[in-house]
Amino acid sequence: MTDSLTVNYRFLPDQTLRPYLWVMVTGLNGINQLILGIVDSGADKSCLPLGYISQLGYDAASLTAQPMGQAGGITNSFVASAPCDAVVPGLPNSEFQIRPTFTDGQFVLWGRDDFMHSFDVLFEQSQNRFTLTTH
């Protein structure tokens, strides 16, 4: 059975209209966090700012350092060795896992290899909205 959720773009926090989405992420430490991120078809992986490392229960032993290419060039990143469980509030049957990459970026990005692999995503740019559909 498939379920769908349509979400309007939002002006947060940089005053640019973007496809932001709240996702409930359960860290390795078992703590649930509601995290706001951009649904980004240009991001290979879901990326979170470095501050989320300890908040989600990761430490140096559970991360692998690796260079990562991004729009501004190459940066250092830390890839999680174990995934987090996640769910999109308001979307039934939306449980999925992300293996976050932590970077010095300012925004959370929900990327293709984990987040978008779990859903069909339809961007309706002219309507400033997107729809997620479970598989």
HELIX and SHEET records of a PDB file:
HELIX    1   1 TYR A   52  GLN A   55  1                                   4    
HELIX    2   2 ALA A   60  SER A   62  5                                   3    
HELIX    3   3 ARG A  112  MET A  116  3                                   5    
HELIX    4   4 GLN A  125  GLN A  127  5                                   3    
SHEET    1   A 3 SER A   4  ASN A   8  0                                        
SHEET    2   A 3 ARG A 129  THR A 134 -1                                        
SHEET    3   A 3 PHE A 119  GLU A 124 -1                                        
SHEET    1   B 2 ARG A  10  PHE A  11  0                                        
SHEET    2   B 2 LEU A  17  ARG A  18 -1                                        
SHEET    1   C 5 PHE A  96  ILE A  98  0                                        
SHEET    2   C 5 CYS A  84  VAL A  87 -1                                        
SHEET    3   C 5 TYR A  20  THR A  26 -1                                        
SHEET    4   C 5 ASN A  32  VAL A  39 -1                                        
SHEET    5   C 5 LEU A 109  TRP A 110  1                                        
SHEET    1   D 4 CYS A  47  PRO A  49  0                                        
SHEET    2   D 4 THR A 101  THR A 103  1                                        
SHEET    3   D 4 GLY A  73  ALA A  80 -1                                        
SHEET    4   D 4 LEU A  63  GLN A  70 -1                                        
END                                                                             
